[in-house]
């Protein structure tokens, strides 16, 4: 089984590849997990929902904290040892912004601790991200099958090898609307 945070499941990829037996499941699983991690790295955010526990942030003396979007929920928010109740802040799911209503985050390193859930629940992952993941898995699978991992083309005469650089163009275009710029945990 691919990791619990995999964007697509084994059956979706096997159908797309036209694979009907189980002999390649381990390789397909590794491809799915690798592509999922690469997509999340590219997007700068998690895709499949997960819970982050007691993540520390520096307080900057403002009323705003940025978390990795999309936010699903905040379980605990602590500002310099004081628990902030839900009525005292608002969060914006799409942007990951948390805004205190009547105070500021105490200035200083690691003064803020937050436990929250973010990403998309499995059934809510945008179709374009799922499709991008499947397309990239197909691309990687093709390379594995041709024993050409990382190689785009080979020429026998005078031996020319062209290497693949990064994300396939169609995948990059499908992911572009979901990329977060400037967030750092």
N, C-alpha and C positions, 0 to 999 in steps of 0.2 A: 504494500500500500504506500502511495506517496505520503509525504508529511501531512499532518493535520492542517497546515496552513497553505497547502497546494491550491493554486488557482483553479485547476481543472482536475478531474479524476481520471483514473486509468482507462475506464471504458470510453470516455469522450475522445481521448487521444488514440486509442486502439481503433475506434470506428473511423476516425479521420485518416489513419494510416492504412486502413484495410487489413489490419492484423487480427486474425481470428483465434490463434492458439495462445497458450500461456508461456511459450518458450522464451519470449523476449521481455517478459514482464519486469525483470530486474533492471534491464537497460532502460526501458521506457520509464520506469519509476525514477531512476536517476536523472533522466532527461527532464521529466516534469519538475522534480525538485530543483534542479539547477536553473531551469528557465524561470521558475517562480522566484527564486532568489534574485536572479538577474533583473527581472522586471521590477521587483520591489526596490532594488538598488537604483535602477534607472528612474523610477517614479519618485523616489525619496520619501516613500510612505509604505505602510503595510497595505496589502490588498485584502486578504482574508482576516476577519476580525480576530483580535487577541487582546488579552488583558495585560496591562503593564502595572506592576506593583511597586509602590513607593519610589517612583522615579524622582530624582532630585533635580532641582533647577535653582539657578542663581536668582535671587530677588533683585530687582533693579529700581525699586522705589516708584514704580508705576502701577496702575491698576490692571495691567494686561499680561497674560502669560500665553505663549504659543505652544501648542502640542501638535503632534502629527495627526493630520486629518485623514479621513473623516472621524469625528468624535461620535461615539455612541452613547457613552455615559461616563460620569465621574462618580466614583465610589467614595473616595476620601481626598480632601484637599486640606493641607496643613500649611499655614503661613507662620513661620518662626515659632513652632511648637503649639500654635493655636489652631484647632480644627475649625475650618470655615464651613458653616452649614449651607446647604443648597440654596436657601432663600437669599443668601448674601452674595451670590455670584450668578452669572449667566454664561452659558457656553454656546458657541456657534459651531454646529456639527461640520458644516462644509469647509470652514477655514481652520478649525482647530483652535480658535481663539477663546480664551477664558477671561472674563472681565469681572473684577470685583465691583460691587455696587456702591460701597460707601467707605472703602479703605484702599490701601495700596499694599503690594507685596513688599515685605521688609527687605531692605537693601542688604546684600551680602551673599557670599558664596553658600550654595546649598541650603538656603533658608526656606525653600518651598519643596514640599513633597506631595506627590499626587499619584493616586491609583485610579486608573481609567481604562475604558475599553474603546478601542478604535479600529478602523478598517471597515470593511463591508461584511455583513453576515453572509454566509456562503450563498444563499439564494439571491442576495442583492448585489453581488459583484457585477459591475457593468458589463454588458454583452461585448463591447469593444475590447475590454481587457481580457475576457475569456477567449475571444477569437484570436487576439494577438498572441496569447499564450499557446493556443493550439497551433497556430501558424509557425511560431518559433520552434515548438516541439517537432513539427513535421520537418522543418529546416534542419534541426540538429539530428533527427533520426536519419535523414537522407545522408548526412555526412558520416554518421556512424556506419550505416550500411555500405557506403562506398569506401570505408576505411580512409576517409579524408577529413578527419576532425581538424578544423581550423584552416583547411585548404580549399580555396574556391575553384582552382583549376590547375591541371598539370599538363605539361607538354613533353613528349618523349624526345623529340629532336632538339638538341641543345639544352634540354632539361630546364624549362621555365616553370616556376611554381608561384602562384598568386595566393596570398593569404587573405582570409576573411577578416574584415575589420568591424567588430562590434555587432550591433543589432541590425537584423535585416530591415531594409527600408520600409517595407509595408508594415512591419511590426512597430517600428518607431513612429510612423504616422498615426497608427491606431492608438498608441499610448500617449501621444502628445497632449491631448486635453486634460489628462489626469496627472501630469507631472507637477510636482510641488517644487517651486524654486525658492531657495533661501531658508528652508527649515533645517535646523540642526539640533539633534537631541543632546 
